[in-house]
Amino acid sequence: MGAGTNAAHADDRTPHQVAQERAMGEISDVLLNLEHTQTRAKKALAQVKKSGGHQNVELALADAIEDMARTHKRLMQDTYYAGDSLRLI
């Protein structure tokens, strides 16, 4: 398959489909960044706990990890699994 085949396929998409694909690409990027940030925060929490760090830092990191998990889940549900329904809240 050459580039011409892909270009022809892309031309068959409606402007709405192209915009939707771009929007979902943006969501994918945000989700990936959230996942990386969660991983980094978990690593930081383990390091702080291991070194006998500060309790407030541990609590803050734990809260941030939970918040990121909720945000990740909400973003997934509101975009990938929402279908064509409009979110009102």
N, C-alpha and C positions, 0 to 999 in steps of 0.2 A: 504494500500500500504506500503510495507516494503522498507527498504534501498536497497535491491536487485533489486527491480523494478526500482527505480530511477537510480541505477548504470547501469542497462541494457539499460535504455533510454539514459543515457549520452554516452554510448558506441556507439550508433547509429549515433551520431553527427560526422561530419567530423572535422578534425583539424582546418579548416577554420572557421567552425561554432563555435567551442569552443573558438578560438581566438577572433572572433567577439563578442561573448557574454561577454568575459572578458573585451574587450575594451569598450563595452557599459556600463558595470558595473563601469568602471573607470569614464566614462562620467557622469553617474548617481551620483557618489560620488562628482564630481566637481560641478555639478549643485546644489546639495543639500547644499554644502558649500557656494556657491554663494548666494543661497536663504537665508541661515542663516545670512550671512554677510550683505546682503541688509536689512534684518529685523533689525539687530543690528545697522546699520548705520542710518536707519530711526528713531529708538528709540533715538539714540545719537543726531540726528538733532533736534528732538522734545524737548529733554532735554535742549540742548544748547539754543534753541529759548525761551523756558520757563524761563530759568534763566537769560535771557538778555545777552547771551553770546557774543562772538566776531563774527563780521560779516564775517571775513575771514574764520573762522571755519565753519560757516553756509554754505558759498559758496563752500568750499572744500568738505564738506559732501554731499551737493546737487549734485555737479559734480560727486563725487564718486558713488553715488546712480544711477545716469543716466548712467555712464560708466558700472557699474555692470549689469544694466538692458540690455544694448546693448550687452554686452559680453554673458549674459545668452541667449538672443534671438539668437545671432549668433551661439553659440555652439549648441543650439537645432536645428537650421536650417541646420547647416553643418554636423550634425550627425544623429539625429533621422529622419529628413525629407529629407535628401539628397539622400536616396536610394543608388543605386550603381554608381551614377555619381561621377566623380572625380572633386574636387574643384581645379580650376586652379590658383586662386588668393588668 
